[in-house]
């Protein structure tokens, strides 16, 4: 159960955020109840504690403490201005718009600027919510100070979270997700025609979840590990394990098919499972395959203290033995490939365990296992930490700067929301402003704002229905209602990264439990929410708009540039040159692809009426994920060159790669400017571009044979990208 929790919530980040917020609120209410403050001040204290907890985003405890200390005077100033300007409606509204502009503009100053802006906005909103007056300011000062102190206690004492501890939990989550993926791969062996598609969908989901965990670990390495060499080692071992697991899934799909499986099958939702099978239902090889997949899963899951003993050593030795040709069982070539993949996955799991938990017991090693350890040790010793950093791209100036544009847009949208909200209700108009503010958080295009506004409205409507029903069931049982309120606050923060609709549902249902809210008030909340979302969309579409097409095109160009860098660097190193920091380049590619995937959500959302466009977006992203997989594999193989005894550089690969890089750059140029006239090149397959006889060497001997298939698949995927993106093709050009 703990492994399942670790896998579902990597690093326990969502669990910690929910528990910490609930603890801060409960502690604040307990202190204020002892002081016998009135109910409006209890509400203010709960809201302030919530803001003081979730606004802080830094990962290190020191910067968190500084931001929290700076946030207190910001909060006191904000509530003071809210109380002072409350009596002058027009001046107060104008100041609110200016405050919103400054809060959003503050994002350009990083996490601290974002947190202080969020605190300033939310506390001003709090003053409107509780109807703060100048006479009540001393009491509100005390309430806010108590709330910030309780937020600090929850963060630093009750539920402390260090970067190193978070990284350790993320590594456990990666291992748990890897084990879950291996379990799904084992199910694929016995999946019949009726449930094969479901298992394939689970395989896609498991592969994506493993990649997500790998990205989260890479994002925490700098803060969680003090030694750059250890961080780089862990980054490489995580990448090796991810590539080995994905490759094992592809080999299993191929073993189920009468032909080689296209890599796109693992990345394109709805792609059919290949028909036919080269895998017998029951024979000695298939039984061994089922047994060894389960054995690999158990080895991945076992902590260091339990991963010892003769029996486990024999299992590990058997799996690593499949890296030697003489240890492969008699079977078809496709099934033997699966056993080879098992051996490579076992080697990756061994390297991952050594990187995470230190040296292991070597007393029962076989020669095959000893060779794997020697390879890993040689790779570890060869790791060099690059001190060079890529130059940062110049940020646009003026109104083209993203933070400035967003600040202007949200200020205009909030002005519309204030005007419209006042027409709906002179008492609760601020709900419209809150919605307008929220739909601009973590969004960068009109489409993203539209989808976020739709999700907030849907969650609000469902929350109103649930809140009314729960209020009727709870009645006047105060403690039951209080417990449900805390539960919903926890659920709100626990589900926020997963579903914005669920988060909106829980916060609205929580309001429904408060008996001060009648049916008419909750209906008004729906109306104000719809108005705020509409104002946000209108402002984003009219004022300095960034359309979804433009944003996705910019991100697509970035992904293609990163892909070209990885491919060029990996093949250059595989050809005998110096490819640079391939691990970091692969990470940059993965991050750029994750940004693109998030930006295309408005295009792939179920409510979009443009079905053909949705299918095209999904297809392009799936092709890019396929390209990224092969790019990571090329980079991982190139990293082995200095130390791996069985592969060597092959200069002919540089020429074979030229067309791929040219086509990637041509597609990027066309996406950036459709009038560029860039054309892709077509020609013979990558394999035929090399001299005859290359493929007659041992299957996994020379680097050419190890890399050729990745280059071929990458060439096919890049050519496939040209068609949906409308890039013209031409004949292959002669290359020197």
C-alpha positions as CSV (number, residue, x, y, z in Angstrom):
1,X,0.0,0.0,0.0
2,X,2.9,2.4,0.7
3,X,4.4,1.7,-2.7
4,X,1.0,2.4,-4.3
5,X,0.7,5.7,-2.4
6,X,4.3,6.6,-3.4
7,X,3.6,5.8,-7.0
8,X,0.3,7.8,-7.1
9,X,1.8,10.8,-5.3
10,X,5.5,11.1,-6.3
11,X,7.5,12.6,-3.4
12,X,4.2,12.7,-1.4
13,X,4.1,16.4,-2.5
14,X,0.3,16.5,-2.8
15,X,-0.2,14.7,0.5
16,X,2.2,17.0,2.3
17,X,0.6,20.1,0.8
18,X,-2.9,19.0,1.9
19,X,-1.9,17.9,5.4
20,X,0.2,21.0,5.9
21,X,-2.6,23.3,4.9
22,X,-5.1,21.5,7.1
23,X,-2.7,21.5,10.0
24,X,-2.0,25.3,9.7
25,X,-5.8,26.1,9.6
26,X,-6.6,23.8,12.5
27,X,-3.8,25.1,14.6
28,X,-4.8,28.7,13.8
29,X,-8.5,28.0,14.7
30,X,-7.4,26.3,17.9
31,X,-5.3,29.3,19.0
32,X,-8.0,31.8,18.0
33,X,-10.7,29.8,19.7
34,X,-8.7,29.9,23.0
35,X,-8.5,33.7,22.6
36,X,-12.3,33.8,22.0
37,X,-12.2,35.9,18.8
38,X,-15.5,36.4,16.9
39,X,-16.5,34.2,14.0
40,X,-15.5,36.7,11.2
41,X,-12.0,36.7,12.6
42,X,-11.9,33.0,12.8
43,X,-12.7,32.9,9.1
44,X,-10.1,35.5,8.4
45,X,-7.5,33.5,10.4
46,X,-8.3,30.3,8.5
47,X,-8.0,32.1,5.1
48,X,-4.7,33.8,6.1
49,X,-3.3,30.5,7.3
50,X,-4.2,28.9,4.0
51,X,-2.5,31.6,2.0
52,X,0.6,31.6,4.2
53,X,0.9,27.9,3.6
54,X,0.3,27.4,-0.1
55,X,1.8,30.7,-1.4
56,X,5.4,29.7,-0.5
57,X,7.0,27.8,-3.4
58,X,10.8,27.7,-2.7
59,X,12.3,24.3,-2.2
60,X,14.9,25.2,0.4
61,X,13.9,25.9,4.0
62,X,16.0,29.1,4.3
63,X,14.4,30.9,1.3
64,X,11.0,29.7,2.5
65,X,11.5,31.3,5.9
66,X,12.6,34.6,4.3
67,X,9.6,34.7,2.0
68,X,7.2,33.9,4.9
69,X,8.8,36.7,7.0
70,X,8.5,39.2,4.1
71,X,4.9,38.0,3.5
72,X,3.7,39.1,6.9
73,X,4.3,42.9,6.4
74,X,2.8,42.5,2.9
75,X,-0.3,40.9,4.4
76,X,-0.6,43.6,7.1
77,X,-0.3,46.4,4.6
78,X,-2.8,44.7,2.2
79,X,-5.5,44.2,4.9
80,X,-4.9,47.8,6.1
81,X,-5.4,49.2,2.6
82,X,-8.5,47.0,2.2
83,X,-10.0,48.3,5.4
84,X,-9.1,52.0,4.7
85,X,-10.4,52.0,1.1
86,X,-13.5,50.0,1.9
87,X,-15.6,53.1,2.4
88,X,-14.6,54.6,-1.0
89,X,-15.9,52.2,-3.6
90,X,-14.4,53.7,-6.8
91,X,-11.0,54.4,-5.2
92,X,-11.0,50.9,-3.6
93,X,-11.8,49.2,-6.9
94,X,-9.1,51.2,-8.8
95,X,-6.5,50.2,-6.1
96,X,-7.6,46.6,-6.3
97,X,-6.9,46.6,-10.1
98,X,-3.5,48.2,-9.5
99,X,-2.8,45.6,-6.8
100,X,-3.8,42.8,-9.2
101,X,-1.5,44.2,-11.9
102,X,1.5,44.4,-9.4
103,X,0.8,40.9,-8.1
104,X,0.9,39.3,-11.5
105,X,3.8,41.5,-12.7
106,X,5.8,40.2,-9.6
107,X,6.0,36.8,-11.2
108,X,9.0,38.0,-13.2
109,X,11.0,38.0,-9.9
110,X,10.7,34.3,-9.4
111,X,9.1,32.2,-6.7
112,X,9.4,34.9,-4.1
113,X,7.8,37.6,-6.2
114,X,5.0,35.2,-7.1
115,X,4.4,34.3,-3.5
116,X,4.4,38.0,-2.2
117,X,2.0,39.0,-5.0
118,X,-0.3,36.1,-4.2
119,X,-0.2,37.0,-0.5
120,X,-1.0,40.6,-1.2
121,X,-3.9,39.8,-3.5
122,X,-5.4,37.1,-1.3
123,X,-5.2,39.1,1.9
124,X,-6.9,42.1,0.2
125,X,-9.6,39.7,-1.0
126,X,-9.8,38.5,2.7
127,X,-10.5,42.1,3.8
128,X,-13.4,42.3,1.4
129,X,-14.7,38.9,2.3
130,X,-14.9,39.6,6.0
131,X,-15.9,43.3,5.6
132,X,-12.8,44.7,7.4
133,X,-13.1,48.2,8.9
134,X,-10.4,50.5,10.4
135,X,-11.7,49.8,13.9
136,X,-11.2,46.1,13.5
137,X,-7.6,46.4,12.1
138,X,-5.8,45.8,15.4
139,X,-7.7,42.6,15.9
140,X,-7.1,41.5,12.3
141,X,-3.4,42.3,12.7
142,X,-3.3,39.8,15.6
143,X,-5.3,37.2,13.7
144,X,-3.0,37.4,10.7
145,X,0.2,37.2,12.9
146,X,-1.2,34.1,14.5
147,X,-2.1,32.6,11.2
148,X,1.4,33.2,9.8
149,X,3.0,31.8,13.0
150,X,0.8,28.7,12.7
151,X,1.7,28.4,9.0
152,X,5.4,28.5,9.9
153,X,4.8,25.9,12.7
154,X,3.0,23.5,10.3
155,X,5.7,24.0,7.6
156,X,8.9,23.8,9.7
157,X,7.9,21.8,12.8
158,X,4.8,19.6,12.3
159,X,5.3,18.6,8.6
160,X,8.9,19.6,7.7
161,X,10.0,18.9,4.1
162,X,13.6,19.1,3.0
163,X,14.9,18.9,-0.6
164,X,16.9,15.8,0.2
165,X,13.9,14.1,1.8
166,X,11.6,15.0,-1.1
167,X,14.2,13.6,-3.5
168,X,14.4,10.3,-1.6
169,X,10.6,10.0,-1.8
170,X,10.7,10.8,-5.5
171,X,13.2,8.0,-6.0
172,X,11.0,5.6,-4.2
173,X,8.1,6.7,-6.4
174,X,10.2,6.1,-9.5
175,X,11.0,2.6,-8.3
176,X,7.3,1.9,-7.5
177,X,6.2,3.2,-10.9
178,X,8.8,1.1,-12.6
179,X,7.6,-1.9,-10.8
180,X,4.0,-1.1,-11.8
181,X,5.0,-0.8,-15.4
182,X,6.8,-4.2,-15.3
183,X,3.6,-5.7,-13.9
184,X,1.6,-4.3,-16.8
185,X,4.1,-5.7,-19.2
186,X,3.7,-9.1,-17.6
187,X,-0.1,-8.8,-18.1
188,X,0.6,-8.1,-21.8
189,X,1.9,-11.6,-22.2
190,X,-1.4,-13.3,-21.4
191,X,-3.8,-10.6,-22.5
192,X,-6.5,-12.1,-24.8
193,X,-8.3,-10.3,-27.7
194,X,-10.9,-8.9,-25.3
195,X,-8.6,-7.2,-22.8
196,X,-5.5,-6.6,-25.0
197,X,-6.5,-3.0,-25.8
198,X,-7.0,-2.2,-22.1
199,X,-3.6,-3.6,-21.2
200,X,-2.1,-1.6,-24.0
201,X,-3.7,1.6,-22.7
202,X,-2.4,0.7,-19.2
203,X,1.0,0.2,-20.8
204,X,0.9,3.7,-22.3
205,X,-0.2,5.2,-19.1
206,X,2.5,3.4,-17.1
207,X,5.2,4.5,-19.5
208,X,4.0,8.1,-19.3
209,X,3.8,8.0,-15.5
210,X,7.4,6.7,-15.3
211,X,8.6,9.5,-17.5
212,X,6.7,12.0,-15.4
213,X,8.5,10.7,-12.3
214,X,11.9,10.9,-14.0
215,X,11.3,14.5,-14.9
216,X,10.3,15.3,-11.3
217,X,13.5,13.8,-10.0
218,X,15.6,15.7,-12.6
219,X,13.9,18.9,-11.4
220,X,14.8,18.3,-7.8
221,X,18.4,17.0,-8.2
222,X,20.1,20.4,-8.0
223,X,18.5,21.2,-4.6
224,X,18.4,17.7,-3.2
225,X,22.0,16.6,-3.9
226,X,25.0,18.6,-2.8
227,X,27.6,16.8,-4.9
228,X,27.1,17.6,-8.7
229,X,28.8,14.3,-9.6
230,X,26.3,12.3,-7.6
231,X,23.5,14.2,-9.1
232,X,24.7,13.5,-12.6
233,X,25.2,9.8,-11.8
234,X,21.6,9.6,-10.5
235,X,20.3,11.5,-13.5
236,X,22.0,9.0,-15.8
237,X,20.8,5.9,-14.0
238,X,17.2,7.2,-13.9
239,X,17.4,7.8,-17.7
240,X,18.9,4.4,-18.3
241,X,16.2,2.7,-16.3
242,X,13.4,4.6,-18.1
243,X,14.8,3.8,-21.5
244,X,15.4,0.1,-20.6
245,X,11.8,-0.2,-19.4
246,X,10.3,1.5,-22.4
247,X,12.4,-0.6,-24.7
248,X,11.3,-3.8,-22.9
249,X,7.7,-2.8,-23.5
250,X,8.3,-2.4,-27.2
251,X,10.1,-5.8,-27.4
252,X,7.1,-7.4,-25.7
253,X,4.7,-5.8,-28.2
254,X,6.9,-7.0,-31.0
255,X,6.9,-10.6,-29.6
256,X,3.1,-10.5,-29.7
257,X,3.1,-9.4,-33.3
258,X,4.0,-11.0,-36.6
259,X,6.0,-7.9,-37.4
260,X,8.1,-5.3,-35.6
261,X,6.1,-2.9,-33.5
262,X,6.2,0.8,-34.4
263,X,7.4,2.9,-31.5
264,X,4.4,5.2,-32.1
265,X,2.2,2.4,-30.7
266,X,3.4,3.3,-27.2
267,X,2.8,7.0,-27.5
268,X,-0.4,7.5,-29.6
269,X,-3.7,7.0,-27.7
270,X,-6.0,4.8,-29.6
271,X,-3.3,3.2,-31.8
272,X,-4.3,-0.5,-32.3
273,X,-2.4,-3.4,-30.8
274,X,-0.4,-5.2,-33.5
275,X,-2.1,-8.4,-34.6
276,X,-0.6,-11.9,-34.7
277,X,1.9,-13.4,-32.2
278,X,5.3,-15.0,-32.2
279,X,4.9,-15.8,-28.5
280,X,3.6,-19.3,-27.8
281,X,0.8,-19.5,-25.2
282,X,2.7,-22.0,-23.1
283,X,6.2,-23.3,-23.6
284,X,9.5,-23.3,-21.6
285,X,10.6,-19.9,-23.0
286,X,7.3,-18.1,-22.4
287,X,7.0,-19.6,-18.9
288,X,10.6,-18.4,-18.2
289,X,9.6,-14.9,-19.5
290,X,6.6,-14.7,-17.2
291,X,8.8,-15.8,-14.2
292,X,11.6,-13.4,-15.0
293,X,9.4,-10.4,-15.5
294,X,7.9,-11.0,-12.0
295,X,11.4,-11.5,-10.6
296,X,12.6,-8.2,-12.1
297,X,9.6,-6.4,-10.6
298,X,10.4,-7.8,-7.2
299,X,14.1,-6.9,-7.5
300,X,13.2,-3.3,-8.4
301,X,10.8,-3.0,-5.4
302,X,13.1,-4.6,-2.7
303,X,14.8,-2.0,-0.5
304,X,18.5,-2.4,0.0
305,X,18.1,-4.1,3.4
306,X,15.9,-6.8,1.9
307,X,17.7,-7.2,-1.5
308,X,20.2,-9.6,-0.1
309,X,20.5,-13.4,0.2
310,X,21.5,-16.2,-2.1
311,X,18.1,-16.7,-3.7
312,X,17.8,-13.1,-4.7
313,X,21.4,-13.1,-5.9
314,X,20.7,-16.1,-8.1
315,X,17.6,-14.3,-9.6
316,X,19.7,-11.2,-10.3
317,X,22.5,-13.3,-11.8
318,X,20.1,-15.1,-14.1
319,X,18.6,-11.9,-15.4
320,X,21.9,-10.3,-16.0
321,X,23.1,-13.4,-17.7
322,X,20.6,-12.7,-20.6
323,X,23.0,-10.1,-21.8
324,X,25.3,-12.9,-22.9
325,X,24.2,-14.7,-26.2
326,X,25.0,-18.2,-24.8
327,X,22.5,-17.8,-21.9
328,X,19.5,-17.0,-24.1
329,X,16.9,-19.8,-24.2
330,X,15.9,-21.4,-27.5
331,X,13.1,-19.3,-29.0
332,X,12.2,-17.2,-31.9
333,X,14.4,-14.1,-32.6
334,X,11.6,-11.8,-31.3
335,X,11.3,-13.7,-28.0
336,X,15.1,-13.8,-27.6
337,X,15.1,-10.0,-28.0
338,X,12.7,-9.8,-25.1
339,X,15.2,-11.8,-23.0
340,X,18.0,-9.5,-24.1
341,X,15.7,-6.6,-23.1
342,X,15.3,-8.2,-19.7
343,X,19.0,-8.4,-19.2
344,X,19.4,-4.7,-20.1
345,X,16.6,-3.8,-17.8
346,X,18.2,-5.8,-15.0
347,X,21.5,-4.0,-15.6
348,X,19.7,-0.7,-15.5
349,X,18.0,-1.7,-12.2
350,X,21.3,-2.7,-10.7
351,X,22.8,0.6,-11.7
352,X,19.8,2.5,-10.3
353,X,20.1,0.6,-7.0
354,X,23.9,1.3,-6.7
355,X,23.3,5.0,-7.5
356,X,20.5,5.3,-4.9
357,X,21.7,3.0,-2.1
358,X,25.5,2.6,-2.5
359,X,27.6,-0.5,-3.1
360,X,25.9,-3.9,-2.9
361,X,27.0,-7.4,-1.8
362,X,29.1,-9.0,-4.6
363,X,29.9,-12.3,-2.9
364,X,27.5,-14.3,-5.1
365,X,28.2,-12.7,-8.4
366,X,28.6,-14.7,-11.6
367,X,31.0,-13.6,-14.3
368,X,28.2,-12.0,-16.2
369,X,27.1,-10.0,-13.2
370,X,30.7,-9.1,-12.4
371,X,31.1,-7.7,-16.0
372,X,27.9,-5.7,-15.6
373,X,29.3,-4.2,-12.3
374,X,32.6,-3.4,-14.0
375,X,30.8,-1.6,-16.8
376,X,28.7,0.4,-14.3
377,X,31.8,1.3,-12.2
378,X,33.7,2.4,-15.3
379,X,30.8,4.6,-16.3
380,X,30.6,6.1,-12.8
381,X,34.3,6.9,-12.9
382,X,34.0,8.5,-16.3
383,X,31.3,11.0,-15.3
384,X,32.4,14.6,-15.6
385,X,30.4,17.5,-14.4
386,X,30.2,20.2,-16.9
387,X,30.6,23.7,-15.5
388,X,29.3,25.3,-18.6
389,X,25.7,26.5,-18.8
390,X,23.8,27.3,-21.8
391,X,23.3,31.0,-22.4
392,X,19.9,32.2,-21.5
393,X,17.7,33.4,-24.3
394,X,17.0,37.1,-24.1
395,X,13.6,37.9,-22.6
396,X,11.3,40.1,-24.6
397,X,11.0,43.6,-23.4
398,X,8.1,45.9,-22.8
399,X,4.6,44.6,-23.4
400,X,6.0,41.5,-25.1
401,X,7.4,40.3,-21.8
402,X,5.1,37.5,-20.6
403,X,4.7,38.8,-17.1
404,X,3.9,42.3,-18.3
405,X,1.4,41.0,-20.9
406,X,-0.3,38.8,-18.3
407,X,-0.5,41.7,-15.8
408,X,-2.1,44.0,-18.3
409,X,-4.6,41.3,-19.4
410,X,-5.6,40.3,-15.8
411,X,-6.0,44.0,-14.9
412,X,-8.3,44.6,-17.8
413,X,-10.2,41.4,-17.1
414,X,-10.5,42.2,-13.4
415,X,-11.9,45.7,-14.3
416,X,-14.6,44.0,-16.3
417,X,-15.2,41.5,-13.5
418,X,-15.6,44.3,-11.0
419,X,-18.1,46.2,-13.2
420,X,-20.1,43.1,-14.0
421,X,-19.9,41.7,-10.5
422,X,-21.2,44.9,-9.0
423,X,-24.3,44.6,-11.3
424,X,-24.9,41.1,-10.0
425,X,-24.3,41.8,-6.4
426,X,-22.9,44.8,-4.6
427,X,-21.9,42.6,-1.6
428,X,-20.2,39.6,-3.3
429,X,-18.8,41.0,-6.5
430,X,-15.3,40.0,-5.5
431,X,-16.0,36.3,-6.4
432,X,-16.0,37.3,-10.1
433,X,-12.6,39.0,-9.6
434,X,-11.2,36.0,-7.8
435,X,-12.2,33.7,-10.7
436,X,-10.7,36.1,-13.3
437,X,-7.5,36.2,-11.2
438,X,-7.3,32.4,-10.9
439,X,-7.9,31.5,-14.5
440,X,-4.7,33.6,-15.4
441,X,-2.5,31.6,-12.9
442,X,-0.1,29.2,-14.7
443,X,-1.7,29.9,-18.1
444,X,-0.1,31.4,-21.1
445,X,-2.6,31.4,-24.0
446,X,-6.2,32.2,-24.7
447,X,-7.0,28.5,-25.1
448,X,-5.5,27.6,-21.7
449,X,-7.5,30.3,-20.0
450,X,-10.7,29.2,-21.8
451,X,-10.2,25.6,-20.6
452,X,-9.4,26.6,-17.1
453,X,-12.4,28.9,-16.9
454,X,-14.6,26.0,-18.1
455,X,-13.2,23.7,-15.5
456,X,-13.7,26.1,-12.7
457,X,-17.3,26.8,-13.7
458,X,-18.0,23.0,-14.0
459,X,-16.5,22.3,-10.6
460,X,-18.4,25.2,-9.0
461,X,-21.8,24.0,-10.4
462,X,-21.1,20.5,-9.2
463,X,-19.9,21.8,-5.8
464,X,-23.0,23.9,-5.3
465,X,-25.2,20.8,-5.8
466,X,-23.0,18.7,-3.5
467,X,-22.7,21.4,-0.8
468,X,-26.5,21.9,-0.6
469,X,-27.0,18.2,-0.3
470,X,-24.3,17.7,2.4
471,X,-25.6,20.7,4.4
472,X,-29.0,19.2,4.4
473,X,-27.6,15.8,5.6
474,X,-25.3,17.3,8.3
475,X,-27.9,19.7,9.7
476,X,-26.8,21.4,12.8
477,X,-24.1,18.9,13.8
478,X,-21.3,21.5,14.1
479,X,-18.4,19.2,14.7
480,X,-19.4,17.0,11.8
481,X,-19.5,20.0,9.5
482,X,-16.2,21.2,10.8
483,X,-14.5,17.8,10.1
484,X,-16.0,17.8,6.6
485,X,-14.7,21.3,6.0
486,X,-11.2,20.3,6.9
487,X,-11.5,17.1,4.8
488,X,-12.6,19.2,1.8
489,X,-9.7,21.6,2.3
490,X,-7.3,18.7,2.3
491,X,-9.0,17.2,-0.8
492,X,-8.8,20.7,-2.5
493,X,-5.0,20.8,-2.2
494,X,-4.5,17.1,-2.7
495,X,-6.4,17.1,-6.1
496,X,-5.3,20.6,-7.3
497,X,-2.3,19.3,-9.4
498,X,-4.5,16.5,-10.8
499,X,-7.7,18.2,-11.7
500,X,-8.7,21.9,-11.5
501,X,-12.4,20.8,-11.7
502,X,-12.1,18.7,-8.6
503,X,-10.3,21.5,-6.7
504,X,-13.1,23.9,-7.6
505,X,-15.7,21.2,-6.6
506,X,-14.3,20.8,-3.1
507,X,-13.9,24.5,-2.4
508,X,-17.5,25.2,-3.4
509,X,-18.9,22.1,-1.6
510,X,-17.0,23.3,1.5
511,X,-18.8,26.7,1.3
512,X,-22.1,24.9,1.0
513,X,-21.5,23.3,4.4
514,X,-21.3,26.7,6.0
515,X,-24.9,27.5,7.0
516,X,-24.4,31.2,6.4
517,X,-24.7,30.5,2.7
518,X,-28.2,30.1,1.3
519,X,-29.2,28.5,-2.0
520,X,-29.5,32.0,-3.6
521,X,-26.0,32.9,-2.4
522,X,-24.6,29.7,-3.9
523,X,-26.4,30.3,-7.2
524,X,-24.9,33.8,-7.1
525,X,-21.5,32.2,-6.8
526,X,-22.1,30.3,-10.0
527,X,-23.1,33.4,-11.8
528,X,-20.1,35.4,-10.5
529,X,-17.8,32.5,-11.4
530,X,-19.2,32.4,-15.0
531,X,-18.8,36.1,-15.2
532,X,-15.2,36.1,-14.0
533,X,-14.2,33.3,-16.3
534,X,-15.8,35.1,-19.3
535,X,-14.0,38.4,-18.4
536,X,-10.7,36.5,-18.2
537,X,-11.3,34.9,-21.6
538,X,-12.4,38.2,-23.2
539,X,-9.3,40.1,-21.8
540,X,-7.0,37.3,-23.0
541,X,-8.5,37.3,-26.5
542,X,-8.6,41.1,-27.0
543,X,-5.7,42.6,-25.0
544,X,-2.3,41.6,-26.3
545,X,-3.5,38.1,-27.2
546,X,-1.3,35.0,-27.3
547,X,-3.4,32.6,-29.3
548,X,-3.0,28.8,-28.7
549,X,-1.6,28.3,-32.2
550,X,1.2,30.8,-31.7
551,X,2.2,29.4,-28.3
552,X,2.2,25.8,-29.4
553,X,4.1,26.7,-32.5
554,X,6.8,28.5,-30.4
555,X,7.0,25.5,-28.1
556,X,7.1,23.1,-31.1
557,X,10.1,25.0,-32.5
558,X,11.8,24.7,-29.1
559,X,11.2,21.0,-29.0
560,X,12.5,20.5,-32.5
561,X,15.6,22.6,-31.7
562,X,16.3,20.5,-28.6
563,X,15.8,17.3,-30.6
564,X,18.2,18.5,-33.3
565,X,20.8,19.3,-30.5
566,X,20.4,15.8,-28.9
567,X,20.6,14.0,-32.2
568,X,23.5,16.0,-33.5
569,X,25.5,15.7,-30.3
570,X,24.8,12.0,-29.8
571,X,25.7,11.0,-33.3
572,X,28.8,13.2,-33.2
573,X,30.0,11.4,-30.1
574,X,29.0,8.0,-31.6
575,X,31.1,9.0,-34.7
576,X,34.2,9.7,-32.6
577,X,33.7,13.4,-31.8
578,X,32.8,15.2,-28.6
579,X,29.0,15.5,-28.3
580,X,28.9,17.7,-25.2
581,X,26.7,17.2,-22.2
582,X,24.2,14.8,-23.7
583,X,22.5,14.0,-20.4
584,X,21.6,17.7,-19.9
585,X,20.6,18.0,-23.6
586,X,18.2,15.1,-23.2
587,X,16.7,16.6,-20.1
588,X,16.2,19.9,-21.9
589,X,14.4,18.0,-24.7
590,X,12.1,16.2,-22.2
591,X,11.3,19.5,-20.4
592,X,10.5,21.2,-23.7
593,X,8.2,18.4,-24.7
594,X,6.4,18.4,-21.4
595,X,5.8,22.2,-21.9
596,X,4.4,21.5,-25.4
597,X,2.2,18.7,-24.1
598,X,0.7,21.0,-21.5
599,X,0.2,23.8,-24.0
600,X,-1.7,21.5,-26.4
601,X,-4.3,20.6,-23.8
602,X,-6.8,23.2,-25.1
603,X,-6.5,21.5,-28.6
604,X,-6.9,18.0,-27.3
605,X,-9.6,18.7,-24.7
606,X,-12.8,16.6,-25.1
607,X,-14.9,19.7,-25.4
608,X,-13.1,21.1,-28.4
609,X,-15.4,21.1,-31.5
610,X,-12.4,20.8,-33.9
611,X,-12.1,17.0,-34.0
612,X,-9.6,16.8,-36.9
613,X,-7.4,19.4,-35.3
614,X,-7.5,17.5,-32.0
615,X,-6.5,14.3,-33.7
616,X,-3.6,16.1,-35.5
617,X,-2.3,17.6,-32.3
618,X,-2.4,14.2,-30.5
619,X,-0.6,12.6,-33.5
620,X,2.1,15.3,-33.6
621,X,2.8,15.1,-29.9
622,X,2.9,11.3,-30.1
623,X,5.4,11.5,-32.9
624,X,7.5,13.9,-30.9
625,X,7.4,11.6,-27.9
626,X,8.6,8.8,-30.2
627,X,11.4,11.0,-31.5
628,X,12.4,12.0,-27.9
629,X,12.6,8.3,-26.9
630,X,15.0,7.5,-29.8
631,X,16.9,10.7,-29.1
632,X,17.3,9.7,-25.4
633,X,18.4,6.2,-26.4
634,X,21.0,7.6,-28.8
635,X,22.3,9.9,-26.1
636,X,22.4,7.0,-23.5
637,X,24.4,4.8,-26.0
638,X,26.8,7.7,-26.8
639,X,27.4,8.1,-23.1
640,X,28.6,4.5,-22.9
641,X,31.3,4.9,-25.5
642,X,34.2,5.9,-23.3
643,X,33.8,2.9,-21.0
644,X,31.8,0.2,-22.7
645,X,34.1,-2.6,-24.0
646,X,31.7,-4.0,-26.7
647,X,30.9,-0.8,-28.7
648,X,33.1,1.6,-30.6
649,X,32.7,4.8,-32.5
650,X,31.8,4.5,-36.2
651,X,32.5,7.7,-38.3
652,X,30.0,6.6,-41.0
653,X,27.2,7.4,-38.7
654,X,27.8,11.2,-39.0
655,X,26.9,11.1,-42.7
656,X,23.8,8.9,-42.0
657,X,22.6,11.4,-39.5
658,X,22.9,14.4,-41.7
659,X,19.5,14.0,-43.4
660,X,17.7,13.6,-40.0
661,X,19.1,16.8,-38.6
662,X,18.4,18.7,-41.8
663,X,14.8,17.5,-41.8
664,X,14.3,18.5,-38.1
665,X,15.7,21.9,-38.9
666,X,13.5,22.3,-42.0
667,X,10.4,21.4,-40.1
668,X,11.3,23.9,-37.3
669,X,11.9,26.6,-39.9
670,X,8.6,25.9,-41.6
671,X,6.7,26.0,-38.2
672,X,8.4,29.3,-37.3
673,X,7.7,30.8,-40.7
674,X,5.5,29.0,-43.2
675,X,6.9,31.2,-46.0
676,X,10.4,30.0,-45.4
677,X,10.4,27.5,-48.3
678,X,12.2,24.9,-46.2
679,X,11.8,21.4,-47.5
680,X,12.6,18.0,-46.1
681,X,14.7,15.5,-47.9
682,X,13.7,12.0,-48.8
683,X,15.9,9.1,-49.8
684,X,17.1,5.6,-49.1
685,X,16.8,4.1,-45.6
686,X,19.5,4.8,-43.0
687,X,20.7,1.2,-43.2
688,X,21.2,1.4,-46.9
689,X,23.3,4.6,-46.6
690,X,26.0,2.6,-44.8
691,X,28.4,0.4,-46.5
692,X,27.3,-3.2,-47.2
693,X,28.5,-5.6,-44.6
694,X,28.0,-3.4,-41.6
695,X,24.9,-5.4,-40.5
696,X,26.8,-8.7,-40.7
697,X,28.7,-7.9,-37.5
698,X,27.3,-9.4,-34.2
699,X,23.9,-8.1,-33.4
700,X,24.9,-6.2,-30.3
701,X,28.6,-5.8,-31.0
702,X,29.5,-2.7,-32.9
703,X,27.9,0.7,-32.1
704,X,26.6,0.8,-35.6
705,X,24.3,-2.1,-35.0
706,X,23.2,-0.9,-31.6
707,X,22.3,2.6,-32.9
708,X,21.1,1.9,-36.5
709,X,17.6,1.0,-35.5
710,X,17.2,4.1,-33.4
711,X,18.4,6.2,-36.3
712,X,16.0,4.5,-38.7
713,X,13.0,4.9,-36.4
714,X,13.9,8.5,-35.7
715,X,14.2,9.2,-39.5
716,X,10.8,7.7,-40.0
717,X,9.2,9.6,-37.2
718,X,10.7,12.9,-38.4
719,X,9.5,12.3,-41.9
720,X,6.1,11.5,-40.4
721,X,6.1,14.9,-38.7
722,X,6.5,16.7,-42.0
723,X,3.1,15.5,-43.3
724,X,0.7,16.8,-40.7
725,X,2.7,20.0,-40.4
726,X,2.5,20.7,-44.1
727,X,6.2,20.7,-44.8
728,X,7.1,20.0,-48.5
729,X,9.5,17.2,-49.3
730,X,12.3,17.0,-51.9
731,X,14.8,14.5,-53.1
732,X,17.8,13.8,-51.0
733,X,20.8,16.1,-51.5
734,X,24.3,14.7,-51.9
735,X,26.4,15.1,-48.7
736,X,30.1,15.1,-48.1
